[in-house]
Amino acid sequence: MKTGNLMTKINRWTGWLSLAYMIVFIATGFAMVGMWDFDKIISVRRAGMLHSSPYMIYPMLVVVIVHSLTCIQRWLSGWTKRR
């Protein structure tokens, strides 16, 4: 497999994972403060535990950093240029 294909796959997977993590993170934040009835979906206590859990925060940070680094690497290598 070429490096370009691998970087593209990593970029796409981490992008989708970042989106999923952000949606869950925002939803648990809304549940904690009681906005838009998210506290009826998940309890405030459980949302607080999930929102501040290292099992939620650290993987999210890793995924976002890897996604950012692959985007920057592809941009710097001239990936965005039309050939």
Buried (B, 14 or more C-beta within 10 A) or exposed (E): EEEEEEBBEBBEBBBEBBEEBEEBBEBBBBBBEEEEEBBEEBEBEEBBEBBEEEEBEEEBEEBBEBBEBBBEBBEEEEBEEEE
